[in-house]
Amino acid sequence: MIYFLREFKEKGVLMNIKMLSKKELLELAYSSSEEKVLALLASFEDMIVRRAVAKNLYTGRNTINKLASDPVLNVSYIAAKHKNCTLNRVFSGSDINHSCVVCQEDERNMDCGRCDLSDCVL
């Protein structure tokens, strides 16, 4: 993994991030300690990638606050609980009682299509 990150940094983050597979993006979102990389991943279209960034302990205050305002509750709820979040976001009981929002599954292994929880919505 360290070799992958070193090689990724040398090639240039901005130019190559869209060339990565979803698996590589998720691994980077979980393992990176580089704020520029995490900020870029936080703006990625796929909510699973943004949610993984929200779980990364190295995600900085500005990025985590942006994620706490994400329109997708699966992302914003996780981000709002992050130690670096300074945004006071209030969630309704029905929001946080939804299995998808509070799901603890590692995004690298997540397959929502196979989830057997009754209240999950794809």
N, CA and C atoms as an extended XYZ file, in Angstrom:
366
Properties=species:S:1:pos:R:3:atomname:S:1:resname:S:1:resid:I:1 pbc="F F F"
N         0.819       -1.191        0.000 N   MET     1
C         0.000        0.000        0.000 CA  MET     1
C         0.867        1.262        0.000 C   MET     1
N         1.923        1.270        0.751 N   ILE     2
C         2.796        2.442        0.788 CA  ILE     2
C         3.374        2.707       -0.592 C   ILE     2
N         3.777        1.657       -1.291 N   TYR     3
C         4.301        1.820       -2.645 CA  TYR     3
C         3.248        2.456       -3.551 C   TYR     3
N         2.008        1.988       -3.439 N   PHE     4
C         0.923        2.536       -4.248 CA  PHE     4
C         0.758        4.029       -3.988 C   PHE     4
N         0.742        4.439       -2.724 N   LEU     5
C         0.575        5.855       -2.384 CA  LEU     5
C         1.754        6.683       -2.877 C   LEU     5
N         2.974        6.170       -2.728 N   ARG     6
C         4.156        6.893       -3.185 CA  ARG     6
C         4.096        7.080       -4.704 C   ARG     6
N         3.766        6.013       -5.408 N   GLU     7
C         3.664        6.078       -6.863 CA  GLU     7
C         2.552        7.050       -7.273 C   GLU     7
N         1.442        7.020       -6.556 N   PHE     8
C         0.311        7.896       -6.837 CA  PHE     8
C         0.713        9.366       -6.667 C   PHE     8
N         1.416        9.678       -5.591 N   LYS     9
C         1.845       11.049       -5.323 CA  LYS     9
C         2.830       11.542       -6.391 C   LYS     9
N         3.712       10.664       -6.814 N   GLU    10
C         4.707       11.057       -7.807 CA  GLU    10
C         4.074       11.361       -9.159 C   GLU    10
N         3.000       10.682       -9.492 N   LYS    11
C         2.345       10.889      -10.782 CA  LYS    11
C         1.457       12.130      -10.789 C   LYS    11
N         1.090       12.627       -9.650 N   GLY    12
C         0.248       13.811       -9.578 CA  GLY    12
C        -1.188       13.452       -9.247 C   GLY    12
N        -1.633       13.874       -8.103 N   VAL    13
C        -2.953       13.515       -7.608 CA  VAL    13
C        -4.062       13.984       -8.533 C   VAL    13
N        -4.072       15.236       -8.885 N   LEU    14
C        -5.181       15.787       -9.645 CA  LEU    14
C        -5.334       15.164      -11.018 C   LEU    14
N        -4.235       14.831      -11.638 N   MET    15
C        -4.293       14.311      -12.995 CA  MET    15
C        -4.742       12.853      -13.041 C   MET    15
N        -4.488       12.089      -12.014 N   ASN    16
C        -4.701       10.650      -12.096 CA  ASN    16
C        -5.809       10.085      -11.223 C   ASN    16
N        -6.432       10.887      -10.403 N   ILE    17
C        -7.411       10.336       -9.471 CA  ILE    17
C        -8.610        9.730      -10.197 C   ILE    17
N        -9.000       10.303      -11.302 N   LYS    18
C       -10.147        9.774      -12.043 CA  LYS    18
C        -9.810        8.491      -12.792 C   LYS    18
N        -8.553        8.164      -12.862 N   MET    19
C        -8.129        6.939      -13.540 CA  MET    19
C        -8.131        5.736      -12.589 C   MET    19
N        -8.302        5.991      -11.309 N   LEU    20
C        -8.277        4.911      -10.332 CA  LEU    20
C        -9.593        4.141      -10.324 C   LEU    20
N        -9.516        2.876      -10.022 N   SER    21
C       -10.722        2.059       -9.877 CA  SER    21
C       -11.420        2.445       -8.579 C   SER    21
N       -12.662        2.018       -8.437 N   LYS    22
C       -13.395        2.298       -7.208 CA  LYS    22
C       -12.683        1.669       -6.010 C   LYS    22
N       -12.175        0.483       -6.182 N   LYS    23
C       -11.442       -0.191       -5.107 CA  LYS    23
C       -10.224        0.638       -4.687 C   LYS    23
N        -9.477        1.163       -5.652 N   GLU    24
C        -8.301        1.992       -5.349 CA  GLU    24
C        -8.706        3.304       -4.689 C   GLU    24
N        -9.802        3.902       -5.147 N   LEU    25
C       -10.290        5.147       -4.544 CA  LEU    25
C       -10.668        4.928       -3.084 C   LEU    25
N       -11.343        3.823       -2.813 N   LEU    26
C       -11.735        3.523       -1.437 CA  LEU    26
C       -10.524        3.261       -0.555 C   LEU    26
N        -9.560        2.544       -1.079 N   GLU    27
C        -8.338        2.285       -0.310 CA  GLU    27
C        -7.621        3.598       -0.001 C   GLU    27
N        -7.571        4.477       -0.967 N   LEU    28
C        -6.941        5.780       -0.782 CA  LEU    28
C        -7.722        6.616        0.225 C   LEU    28
N        -9.044        6.583        0.148 N   ALA    29
C        -9.884        7.344        1.075 CA  ALA    29
C        -9.695        6.871        2.513 C   ALA    29
N        -9.492        5.603        2.704 N   TYR    30
C        -9.284        5.051        4.047 CA  TYR    30
C        -7.870        5.264        4.568 C   TYR    30
N        -6.881        5.224        3.693 N   SER    31
C        -5.502        5.165        4.167 CA  SER    31
C        -4.695        6.446        4.028 C   SER    31
N        -5.159        7.397        3.248 N   SER    32
C        -4.372        8.604        3.018 CA  SER    32
C        -4.334        9.497        4.259 C   SER    32
N        -3.203       10.147        4.458 N   SER    33
C        -3.097       11.172        5.499 CA  SER    33
C        -2.856       12.538        4.856 C   SER    33
N        -2.948       12.588        3.540 N   GLU    34
C        -2.722       13.820        2.776 CA  GLU    34
C        -4.036       14.588        2.623 C   GLU    34
N        -4.098       15.778        3.201 N   GLU    35
C        -5.335       16.559        3.171 CA  GLU    35
C        -5.769       16.903        1.749 C   GLU    35
N        -4.829       17.182        0.853 N   LYS    36
C        -5.208       17.498       -0.528 CA  LYS    36
C        -5.902       16.310       -1.193 C   LYS    36
N        -5.405       15.137       -0.937 N   VAL    37
C        -6.003       13.922       -1.503 CA  VAL    37
C        -7.391       13.719       -0.908 C   VAL    37
N        -7.513       13.847        0.397 N   LEU    38
C        -8.800       13.651        1.060 CA  LEU    38
C        -9.824       14.694        0.629 C   LEU    38
N        -9.390       15.932        0.469 N   ALA    39
C       -10.303       16.985        0.012 CA  ALA    39
C       -10.799       16.694       -1.399 C   ALA    39
N        -9.926       16.216       -2.227 N   LEU    40
C       -10.315       15.874       -3.595 CA  LEU    40
C       -11.291       14.699       -3.598 C   LEU    40
N       -11.007       13.681       -2.819 N   LEU    41
C       -11.896       12.527       -2.728 CA  LEU    41
C       -13.244       12.905       -2.112 C   LEU    41
N       -13.257       13.887       -1.235 N   ALA    42
C       -14.502       14.337       -0.596 CA  ALA    42
C       -15.463       14.977       -1.586 C   ALA    42
N       -14.953       15.398       -2.720 N   SER    43
C       -15.827       15.999       -3.737 CA  SER    43
C       -16.157       15.004       -4.844 C   SER    43
N       -15.763       13.766       -4.653 N   PHE    44
C       -16.002       12.731       -5.650 CA  PHE    44
C       -17.493       12.420       -5.750 C   PHE    44
N       -17.955       12.097       -6.934 N   GLU    45
C       -19.379       11.865       -7.178 CA  GLU    45
C       -19.942       10.688       -6.384 C   GLU    45
N       -19.196        9.647       -6.235 N   ASP    46
C       -19.673        8.431       -5.578 CA  ASP    46
C       -19.752        8.635       -4.065 C   ASP    46
N       -20.948        8.466       -3.516 N   MET    47
C       -21.132        8.715       -2.079 CA  MET    47
C       -20.366        7.720       -1.217 C   MET    47
N       -20.100        6.542       -1.726 N   ILE    48
C       -19.343        5.551       -0.954 CA  ILE    48
C       -17.909        6.049       -0.728 C   ILE    48
N       -17.337        6.711       -1.723 N   VAL    49
C       -15.991        7.282       -1.587 CA  VAL    49
C       -16.020        8.421       -0.576 C   VAL    49
N       -17.020        9.296       -0.666 N   ARG    50
C       -17.127       10.414        0.287 CA  ARG    50
C       -17.323        9.891        1.712 C   ARG    50
N       -18.099        8.848        1.857 N   ARG    51
C       -18.334        8.261        3.188 CA  ARG    51
C       -17.039        7.682        3.761 C   ARG    51
N       -16.238        7.058        2.915 N   ALA    52
C       -14.947        6.525        3.368 CA  ALA    52
C       -14.029        7.666        3.829 C   ALA    52
N       -14.040        8.790        3.125 N   VAL    53
C       -13.256        9.961        3.543 CA  VAL    53
C       -13.749       10.449        4.910 C   VAL    53
N       -15.055       10.420        5.111 N   ALA    54
C       -15.628       10.870        6.385 CA  ALA    54
C       -15.184        9.990        7.556 C   ALA    54
N       -14.796        8.763        7.277 N   LYS    55
C       -14.325        7.857        8.326 CA  LYS    55
C       -12.826        7.964        8.581 C   LYS    55
N       -12.099        8.616        7.687 N   ASN    56
C       -10.646        8.717        7.810 CA  ASN    56
C       -10.289        9.697        8.933 C   ASN    56
N        -9.513        9.249        9.898 N   LEU    57
C        -9.151       10.087       11.053 CA  LEU    57
C        -8.307       11.296       10.676 C   LEU    57
N        -7.659       11.269        9.500 N   TYR    58
C        -6.808       12.375        9.061 CA  TYR    58
C        -7.560       13.439        8.268 C   TYR    58
N        -8.840       13.233        8.031 N   THR    59
C        -9.612       14.220        7.284 CA  THR    59
C        -9.679       15.502        8.098 C   THR    59
N        -9.260       16.608        7.487 N   GLY    60
C        -9.179       17.891        8.171 CA  GLY    60
C       -10.530       18.557        8.398 C   GLY    60
N       -10.516       19.589        9.223 N   ARG    61
C       -11.734       20.282        9.632 CA  ARG    61
C       -12.551       20.811        8.460 C   ARG    61
N       -11.916       21.508        7.527 N   ASN    62
C       -12.676       22.076        6.409 CA  ASN    62
C       -13.337       20.994        5.574 C   ASN    62
N       -12.613       19.945        5.303 N   THR    63
C       -13.151       18.854        4.489 CA  THR    63
C       -14.258       18.118        5.230 C   THR    63
N       -14.062       17.833        6.496 N   ILE    64
C       -15.067       17.087        7.254 CA  ILE    64
C       -16.320       17.934        7.458 C   ILE    64
N       -16.163       19.231        7.635 N   ASN    65
C       -17.337       20.105        7.757 CA  ASN    65
C       -18.123       20.142        6.450 C   ASN    65
N       -17.413       20.135        5.332 N   LYS    66
C       -18.089       20.083        4.032 CA  LYS    66
C       -18.881       18.779        3.915 C   LYS    66
N       -18.275       17.676        4.329 N   LEU    67
C       -18.954       16.383        4.271 CA  LEU    67
C       -20.132       16.319        5.248 C   LEU    67
N       -20.044       17.013        6.364 N   ALA    68
C       -21.155       17.033        7.324 CA  ALA    68
C       -22.372       17.746        6.749 C   ALA    68
N       -22.169       18.520        5.698 N   SER    69
C       -23.271       19.200        5.003 CA  SER    69
C       -23.685       18.474        3.731 C   SER    69
N       -23.103       17.325        3.492 N   ASP    70
C       -23.402       16.548        2.289 CA  ASP    70
C       -24.896       16.235        2.248 C   ASP    70
N       -25.517       16.323        1.066 N   PRO    71
C       -26.953       16.027        0.971 CA  PRO    71
C       -27.295       14.551        1.200 C   PRO    71
N       -26.309       13.677        1.120 N   VAL    72
C       -26.546       12.249        1.349 CA  VAL    72
C       -26.321       11.954        2.832 C   VAL    72
N       -27.395       11.548        3.502 N   LEU    73
C       -27.308       11.295        4.946 CA  LEU    73
C       -26.276       10.239        5.298 C   LEU    73
N       -26.076        9.268        4.428 N   ASN    74
C       -25.078        8.220        4.686 CA  ASN    74
C       -23.687        8.816        4.842 C   ASN    74
N       -23.443        9.954        4.225 N   VAL    75
C       -22.155       10.650        4.307 CA  VAL    75
C       -22.172       11.657        5.452 C   VAL    75
N       -23.177       12.522        5.474 N   SER    76
C       -23.197       13.622        6.443 CA  SER    76
C       -23.281       13.147        7.894 C   SER    76
N       -23.996       12.075        8.145 N   TYR    77
C       -24.109       11.563        9.513 CA  TYR    77
C       -22.753       11.086       10.034 C   TYR    77
N       -22.047       10.327        9.215 N   ILE    78
C       -20.719        9.837        9.609 CA  ILE    78
C       -19.765       11.016        9.807 C   ILE    78
N       -19.801       11.980        8.893 N   ALA    79
C       -18.911       13.149        8.981 CA  ALA    79
C       -19.203       13.980       10.230 C   ALA    79
N       -20.466       14.145       10.563 N   ALA    80
C       -20.845       14.964       11.722 CA  ALA    80
C       -20.339       14.356       13.036 C   ALA    80
N       -20.101       13.050       13.056 N   LYS    81
C       -19.581       12.387       14.262 CA  LYS    81
C       -18.056       12.405       14.338 C   LYS    81
N       -17.387       12.874       13.290 N   HIS    82
C       -15.925       12.883       13.219 CA  HIS    82
C       -15.337       13.839       14.253 C   HIS    82
N       -14.193       13.478       14.814 N   LYS    83
C       -13.547       14.287       15.857 CA  LYS    83
C       -13.173       15.688       15.381 C   LYS    83
N       -12.947       15.881       14.077 N   ASN    84
C       -12.559       17.196       13.559 CA  ASN    84
C       -13.741       18.046       13.111 C   ASN    84
N       -14.939       17.513       13.190 N   CYS    85
C       -16.115       18.261       12.737 CA  CYS    85
C       -16.489       19.320       13.764 C   CYS    85
N       -16.617       20.552       13.295 N   THR    86
C       -17.030       21.651       14.164 CA  THR    86
C       -18.414       22.166       13.782 C   THR    86
N       -19.009       21.576       12.774 N   LEU    87
C       -20.348       21.951       12.325 CA  LEU    87
C       -21.371       21.251       13.213 C   LEU    87
N       -22.292       22.005       13.752 N   ASN    88
C       -23.318       21.424       14.611 CA  ASN    88
C       -24.500       21.015       13.747 C   ASN    88
N       -24.535       19.766       13.375 N   ARG    89
C       -25.586       19.241       12.496 CA  ARG    89
C       -26.541       18.405       13.331 C   ARG    89
N       -27.832       18.711       13.231 N   VAL    90
C       -28.849       17.979       13.979 CA  VAL    90
C       -29.578       17.041       13.020 C   VAL    90
N       -29.692       15.786       13.400 N   PHE    91
C       -30.376       14.786       12.595 CA  PHE    91
C       -31.647       14.359       13.315 C   PHE    91
N       -32.690       14.121       12.543 N   SER    92
C       -33.943       13.668       13.144 CA  SER    92
C       -33.826       12.191       13.512 C   SER    92
N       -34.683       11.754       14.394 N   GLY    93
C       -34.676       10.355       14.817 CA  GLY    93
C       -34.881        9.396       13.671 C   GLY    93
N       -35.737        9.767       12.727 N   SER    94
C       -35.991        8.867       11.595 CA  SER    94
C       -34.766        8.759       10.688 C   SER    94
N       -33.961        9.814       10.634 N   ASP    95
C       -32.726        9.780        9.829 CA  ASP    95
C       -31.724        8.792       10.404 C   ASP    95
N       -31.480        8.885       11.689 N   ILE    96
C       -30.428        8.057       12.283 CA  ILE    96
C       -30.903        6.651       12.632 C   ILE    96
N       -32.178        6.392       12.504 N   ASN    97
C       -32.686        5.043       12.726 CA  ASN    97
C       -32.679        4.213       11.451 C   ASN    97
N       -32.272        4.811       10.351 N   HIS    98
C       -32.220        4.098        9.069 CA  HIS    98
C       -30.912        3.306        9.008 C   HIS    98
N       -31.015        2.028        8.700 N   SER    99
C       -29.839        1.146        8.710 CA  SER    99
C       -28.724        1.612        7.793 C   SER    99
N       -29.042        2.176        6.639 N   CYS   100
C       -28.006        2.621        5.696 CA  CYS   100
C       -27.194        3.789        6.265 C   CYS   100
N       -27.861        4.664        7.000 N   VAL   101
C       -27.196        5.854        7.537 CA  VAL   101
C       -26.185        5.467        8.605 C   VAL   101
N       -26.523        4.558        9.456 N   VAL   102
C       -25.650        4.177       10.575 CA  VAL   102
C       -24.848        2.908       10.296 C   VAL   102
N       -24.896        2.425        9.080 N   CYS   103
C       -24.190        1.202        8.692 CA  CYS   103
C       -22.704        1.308        9.037 C   CYS   103
N       -22.170        0.270        9.637 N   GLN   104
C       -20.761        0.242       10.032 CA  GLN   104
C       -19.893       -0.574        9.085 C   GLN   104
N       -20.477       -1.071        8.017 N   GLU   105
C       -19.743       -1.887        7.048 CA  GLU   105
C       -18.586       -1.084        6.451 C   GLU   105
N       -17.457       -1.709        6.306 N   ASP   106
C       -16.309       -1.099        5.641 CA  ASP   106
C       -16.658       -0.921        4.159 C   ASP   106
N       -16.554        0.286        3.671 N   GLU   107
C       -16.946        0.586        2.287 CA  GLU   107
C       -16.174       -0.235        1.264 C   GLU   107
N       -14.981       -0.665        1.621 N   ARG   108
C       -14.189       -1.486        0.701 CA  ARG   108
C       -14.811       -2.858        0.491 C   ARG   108
N       -15.667       -3.281        1.410 N   ASN   109
C       -16.329       -4.581        1.317 CA  ASN   109
C       -17.833       -4.465        1.139 C   ASN   109
N       -18.323       -3.259        1.020 N   MET   110
C       -19.757       -3.008        0.996 CA  MET   110
C       -20.387       -3.424       -0.334 C   MET   110
N       -21.525       -4.068       -0.221 N   ASP   111
C       -22.327       -4.416       -1.393 CA  ASP   111
C       -23.782       -4.179       -1.023 C   ASP   111
N       -24.248       -2.957       -1.223 N   CYS   112
C       -25.604       -2.574       -0.818 CA  CYS   112
C       -26.656       -3.430       -1.517 C   CYS   112
N       -26.356       -3.910       -2.713 N   GLY   113
C       -27.295       -4.752       -3.448 CA  GLY   113
C       -27.565       -6.074       -2.764 C   GLY   113
N       -26.657       -6.491       -1.900 N   ARG   114
C       -26.822       -7.761       -1.179 CA  ARG   114
C       -27.243       -7.560        0.274 C   ARG   114
N       -27.455       -6.335        0.665 N   CYS   115
C       -27.845       -6.040        2.048 CA  CYS   115
C       -29.228       -6.625        2.321 C   CYS   115
N       -29.362       -7.310        3.451 N   ASP   116
C       -30.646       -7.926        3.776 CA  ASP   116
C       -31.428       -7.148        4.841 C   ASP   116
N       -30.984       -5.936        5.148 N   LEU   117
C       -31.712       -5.126        6.112 CA  LEU   117
C       -32.982       -4.584        5.460 C   LEU   117
N       -34.074       -4.675        6.140 N   SER   118
C       -35.380       -4.377        5.542 CA  SER   118
C       -35.579       -2.909        5.189 C   SER   118
N       -34.902       -1.984        5.859 N   ASP   119
C       -35.171       -0.581        5.586 CA  ASP   119
C       -34.146        0.069        4.660 C   ASP   119
N       -33.243       -0.714        4.086 N   CYS   120
C       -32.267       -0.148        3.162 CA  CYS   120
C       -32.923        0.175        1.827 C   CYS   120
N       -32.551        1.305        1.296 N   VAL   121
C       -33.065        1.746        0.004 CA  VAL   121
C       -31.881        2.019       -0.903 C   VAL   121
N       -31.880        1.458       -2.076 N   LEU   122
C       -30.780        1.694       -3.018 CA  LEU   122
C       -31.050        2.914       -3.840 C   LEU   122
